[in-house]
Amino acid sequence: ASSVSDGAVAHALAPRTYDELINRGWRRSGSWMYKPAIGETCCAPYTIRLRCREFVRSKSQRKVVKRFERVLEEADEDGVGCQRWKAFTCTTSRSSFVEEEFELWKKYQVAVHGDSEDELRRTSYERF
């Protein structure tokens, strides 16, 4: 399976232009703007947009978070649950190359897009 799309490299776009393209079905990966050929593409595209300042968790989302917290807090006889809770962290950082993330990206590209691992380069990952 492979991706099929029309696209162009976009070095700079005004926010309004970017928003219009996204609303018309275009997608972005790094500086590559593209419109998938839905009938021929390897996988269905999903648009995920979140207005962070306006976001309020739904009842089902709150349930998922509670369930996740319970799993992390449950201490079995070995105390593994407590260790899981202490091990779980969420961080943000500036964009930089991390070998472990690059390896994960390669696994994704091979599994989801059918790419050959031999053709996946650091430069492609950095553009992504």
Secondary structure, 3 states (H helix, E strand, C coil): CCCCEEEEECCCCCHHHHHHHHHCCCEEECCEEEEECCCCCCCCCCCCCCCHHHCCCCHHHHHHHHHHHHHHHCCCCCCHHHHHHHHCCCCCCCCCCCHHHHHHHHHHHHHHHCCCHHHCCHHHHHHC
